[in-house]
Amino acid sequence: MIMMFAARLLCMLTLSASVVVALQPIPADAQGQPGPAQRPPTYVQQQEKINAWTVGLAAGLIEGAPLRLAAEMARVVDDGADLHVLPIVTRGPTENVNSLLYLRGVDLAIINADALEEYRIQFPEIRRHVTYLLNLFPSELHVFVRPEIQSLQDLAGKKVNFNTLGTAAAYSGPLIFSRLGIDIDKTFIPHPVALQQMRKGGDMAAVVFITSKPVDAFLRGQWEPGFRFLPVTYDRKFEDYYLPALLEAAEYPALIKPGERISTIAVPTVLVAYNWPAGSNRYQRVARFTDYLFTRIDKLQAPGFDAKWKTINLAATVPGLARFPAAQEWLERQARKPQDKQ
């Protein structure tokens, strides 16, 4: 009897223990439910996160090639919160040096190389503050004249148009003629207006274009015999900022005879950076941009992007400027790769 009572008691205790265990609360993580909700980042934290890897790029006029190239670079290097490039519409590449030096939030700029000339007197150490990443493309000098003009010297005292203020021609053109030692009557009206005046036989003797060849105005226009491009010789007076260039018959078949080549000079259009101290956040931003851009340059050379990317040589130098250190280091690493494989 006692044995049967003891067995029943043991069975009841075991059952009670099972019920107690079953009724105990289950931890939240064991139920598959989320833990305590995490606080969203504060406004200041979000602001700092977004700004930490944002790069400001002073590009140029809204209708110009530099802004288009800047927008394409921004698309290719975009990495969400880890790299965000803001192309900025400006007054033009010739004034972007000013933006790079003084405007808050600008880390990079697209400039014409000879724009540094303006700062040589008021800012003699300018080349220590501006470094280049990439020689983007040359902008060739086109000196287009009426039939009675046979040489550059014939333009002395005559009207020569340099397009509207803010354009490459309006800045570089007068500077080039000053170096040539030719005193001209400079005008700054839209080139289509000046070309029409030349056609009508007015007092407009020449127009000066500084842009990538070929220029549509010379391809589509109908020109009477005698209208021509004048040659400009590249010599020591142009070595500090400019490069030698040619205009060829294949580019302007209606204006240059087959097999003929017109010597001229070109103004490099350059992607530059402020020379931030190594290790600073601003330096790190530009260094990351450089790495992304150089590593992904093949994407920019694919269909769908500006044809100028196909002619870009990452190793091409720029007269008068030092290369941004992170860009130089990237090129040196690439040069060592074949040796490392041996």
C-alpha positions in Angstrom: 0.0 0.0 0.0 2.8 2.4 1.0 4.7 1.4 -2.1 1.7 2.2 -4.4 1.2 5.6 -2.6 4.9 6.5 -3.1 4.8 5.6 -6.8 1.7 7.8 -7.4 3.3 10.7 -5.4 6.4 10.5 -7.6 4.4 10.5 -10.7 2.4 13.6 -9.6 5.6 15.5 -8.7 7.1 14.7 -12.1 4.0 15.8 -13.9 3.9 19.0 -11.8 7.5 19.8 -12.6 6.8 19.4 -16.4 3.8 21.8 -16.2 5.9 24.4 -14.3 8.7 24.3 -16.9 6.2 24.6 -19.7 4.5 27.6 -18.1 7.8 29.6 -17.6 8.2 32.6 -20.0 10.3 32.0 -23.1 13.1 34.5 -23.8 12.3 36.9 -26.6 15.2 35.8 -28.8 14.0 32.1 -28.4 10.6 33.1 -29.7 12.1 34.5 -32.9 11.0 38.0 -31.9 13.2 41.1 -32.4 15.1 42.4 -29.4 14.9 46.0 -28.2 14.5 48.4 -31.1 17.7 50.3 -32.0 17.5 54.0 -32.1 17.7 55.6 -35.5 20.8 57.8 -36.1 20.3 61.4 -35.0 20.3 64.3 -37.5 23.9 65.2 -36.7 25.0 61.6 -37.1 23.3 61.2 -40.4 24.7 64.6 -41.5 28.3 63.5 -40.6 27.9 60.1 -42.3 26.7 61.7 -45.6 29.4 64.3 -45.6 32.3 62.0 -44.6 32.7 60.7 -48.2 31.1 63.4 -50.3 33.4 65.1 -52.9 32.6 68.4 -54.5 33.7 68.7 -58.1 33.7 72.2 -59.8 32.9 71.3 -63.4 31.9 74.2 -65.7 29.2 75.8 -67.8 26.0 73.7 -68.2 26.4 73.4 -72.0 30.1 72.5 -71.8 32.0 69.2 -72.1 33.6 69.4 -68.7 30.3 69.3 -66.9 29.2 66.3 -69.0 32.5 64.5 -68.1 32.0 65.3 -64.4 28.5 63.9 -64.4 29.8 60.7 -66.0 32.6 60.4 -63.5 30.0 60.8 -60.7 27.9 58.0 -62.1 30.8 55.5 -62.3 32.5 56.1 -59.0 29.2 56.4 -56.9 29.3 54.0 -53.9 26.4 55.2 -51.9 27.4 56.5 -48.5 31.0 55.4 -49.1 31.6 57.9 -52.0 29.3 60.5 -53.4 30.4 63.0 -56.0 28.6 66.3 -56.5 29.3 67.9 -60.0 28.9 71.7 -59.7 27.8 74.0 -62.4 30.2 77.0 -62.4 31.2 80.0 -64.5 33.6 77.8 -66.5 36.9 75.9 -66.3 39.0 79.0 -66.5 37.4 80.2 -63.2 37.4 76.9 -61.4 40.8 77.5 -59.9 39.1 80.2 -57.8 36.5 77.7 -56.6 39.1 75.1 -55.7 41.2 77.5 -53.7 38.5 79.4 -51.8 35.0 77.8 -52.1 34.0 75.5 -49.2 33.1 72.0 -50.1 35.1 71.9 -53.4 37.8 69.2 -53.5 38.2 68.8 -57.2 37.9 71.0 -60.3 38.2 70.7 -64.1 40.4 73.6 -65.3 42.3 74.7 -68.3 46.0 74.4 -67.5 46.8 78.0 -68.4 44.3 79.3 -65.9 47.1 79.1 -63.3 48.8 82.0 -65.2 46.3 84.5 -63.7 47.4 83.6 -60.1 51.2 83.6 -60.7 51.6 87.1 -59.4 49.0 87.3 -56.6 49.5 83.7 -55.5 53.1 82.8 -56.5 52.9 79.4 -54.6 49.8 78.3 -56.5 51.5 75.1 -57.9 52.0 73.9 -54.3 48.3 74.1 -53.7 47.0 72.5 -56.9 47.8 69.0 -58.1 46.5 67.0 -61.0 44.8 63.6 -61.2 44.1 63.3 -64.9 44.8 65.0 -68.2 41.3 64.8 -69.6 41.6 66.1 -73.1 43.3 68.8 -75.2 41.4 71.8 -76.4 42.9 72.8 -79.7 43.5 76.4 -80.8 41.6 77.2 -84.0 42.5 80.6 -85.6 39.9 80.9 -88.4 40.4 83.9 -90.7 39.0 85.7 -93.8 40.6 85.2 -97.2 42.6 88.4 -97.1 44.4 87.4 -93.9 47.6 85.4 -94.8 49.4 85.3 -91.4 49.0 85.9 -87.7 50.9 89.2 -88.1 48.1 90.4 -90.6 45.7 90.3 -87.6 47.5 93.2 -85.8 45.0 96.0 -85.1 42.1 94.0 -86.5 39.0 92.6 -84.8 39.4 89.1 -83.5 36.5 87.4 -81.6 37.1 85.1 -78.6 33.5 84.0 -77.9 31.7 85.1 -74.7 33.3 85.7 -71.4 33.7 82.6 -69.2 34.6 80.4 -72.2 38.0 78.8 -72.8 38.6 81.0 -75.8 37.8 84.2 -73.9 40.5 83.5 -71.4 43.2 81.5 -73.2 42.9 83.3 -76.6 44.0 86.8 -75.5 46.7 85.2 -73.4 48.1 83.3 -76.4 48.0 86.4 -78.6 49.8 88.3 -75.9 52.6 85.7 -75.9 52.7 85.9 -79.7 53.3 89.6 -79.3 50.4 90.6 -81.6 48.2 93.5 -80.6 44.6 92.9 -81.8 41.2 94.4 -81.3 39.5 91.8 -79.0 35.8 91.2 -79.1 33.7 88.9 -76.9 30.4 88.2 -78.7 28.9 84.7 -79.4 30.9 82.9 -82.1 27.8 82.3 -84.4 27.3 86.1 -84.6 31.0 86.7 -85.3 31.1 84.0 -88.0 28.1 85.6 -89.7 29.9 88.9 -89.7 32.9 87.3 -91.3 30.8 85.9 -94.0 29.2 89.3 -94.8 32.6 90.8 -95.3 32.5 93.1 -92.2 35.4 94.2 -90.1 35.6 90.9 -88.2 38.9 89.4 -89.4 39.0 86.2 -87.3 37.5 84.0 -84.7 39.4 82.0 -82.2 38.0 78.7 -80.9 39.7 76.7 -78.1 37.9 73.4 -77.9 38.1 69.8 -78.8 38.3 69.1 -82.5 36.4 68.8 -84.8 34.3 71.9 -84.3 30.7 71.6 -85.7 30.7 75.2 -86.9 33.4 74.4 -89.4 32.0 71.0 -90.4 28.5 72.3 -91.1 29.2 75.8 -92.4 29.5 76.6 -96.1 32.7 78.6 -96.6 33.9 80.5 -99.7 37.4 79.7 -101.0 40.1 81.4 -99.0 38.6 81.0 -95.5 41.3 79.1 -93.6 42.9 78.1 -90.3 46.2 79.9 -89.6 49.2 77.8 -88.3 50.5 78.5 -84.8 54.0 77.3 -84.1 54.7 75.5 -80.8 57.9 76.8 -79.3 59.5 77.8 -75.9 56.9 80.5 -75.2 54.2 77.9 -74.9 56.1 75.1 -73.0 54.9 76.0 -69.5 51.1 75.2 -70.0 50.5 74.1 -73.6 51.0 71.1 -75.9 51.7 70.9 -79.7 48.8 69.9 -81.8 47.6 69.5 -85.4 44.5 70.2 -87.5 44.1 67.7 -90.3 42.2 67.3 -93.6 40.3 64.3 -92.2 38.9 66.5 -89.5 38.0 69.5 -91.7 37.8 68.2 -95.3 36.2 71.4 -96.6 38.8 73.7 -95.2 42.1 71.7 -95.3 43.5 70.1 -98.4 44.1 66.3 -98.5 47.4 65.5 -96.9 47.8 69.0 -95.5 48.3 69.5 -91.7 48.0 72.8 -89.8 50.2 73.1 -86.8 48.7 74.7 -83.7 48.8 74.4 -79.9 46.4 72.8 -77.4 45.3 73.8 -73.9 45.1 70.8 -71.7 41.8 70.4 -69.9 42.7 68.9 -66.5 41.1 67.3 -63.5 42.8 68.8 -60.5 42.6 68.5 -56.7 43.5 70.8 -53.9 46.7 69.6 -52.3 45.2 68.5 -49.0 47.5 67.3 -46.2 48.1 63.5 -46.4 46.0 61.7 -43.9 43.4 64.4 -43.6 39.7 63.5 -44.3 39.7 65.7 -47.4 42.8 63.9 -48.7 41.2 60.5 -48.0 38.1 61.5 -49.9 40.1 62.5 -53.0 42.3 59.4 -52.6 39.2 57.1 -52.6 37.8 59.0 -55.6 41.1 58.5 -57.4 41.2 54.8 -56.7 37.6 54.3 -57.9 38.0 56.5 -61.0 41.3 54.9 -62.2 40.1 51.4 -61.4 36.8 51.9 -63.3 38.1 53.9 -66.2 37.2 51.0 -68.6 33.6 51.5 -67.7 33.8 55.1 -68.9 35.4 53.9 -72.1 32.4 51.7 -72.9 29.5 52.7 -75.2 27.1 55.2 -73.6 29.8 57.6 -72.4 31.5 60.5 -74.0 33.9 59.4 -76.7 36.7 61.5 -75.1 37.2 58.8 -72.5 38.5 56.4 -75.1 41.5 58.7 -75.8 42.5 59.3 -72.2 45.8 58.0 -71.0 46.0 57.7 -67.2 49.7 58.2 -67.2 49.7 61.4 -69.3 51.4 64.3 -67.6 50.4 67.9 -67.3 52.9 70.7 -68.0 53.7 72.7 -64.8 51.9 70.6 -62.2 52.7 67.8 -59.9 50.4 64.7 -59.8 48.2 64.1 -56.7 50.2 61.7 -54.5 47.4 59.0 -54.4 47.2 59.1 -58.2 50.9 58.7 -58.5 50.9 55.8 -56.0 48.1 54.1 -58.0 50.1 54.3 -61.2 53.2 52.9 -59.5 51.3 50.0 -58.1 50.0 49.1 -61.5 53.5 49.4 -63.0 54.8 46.9 -60.3 52.1 44.3 -61.0 53.7 42.6 -64.0 57.0 42.4 -62.0 55.2 40.9 -59.0 53.8 38.1 -61.2 57.3 37.1 -62.5 
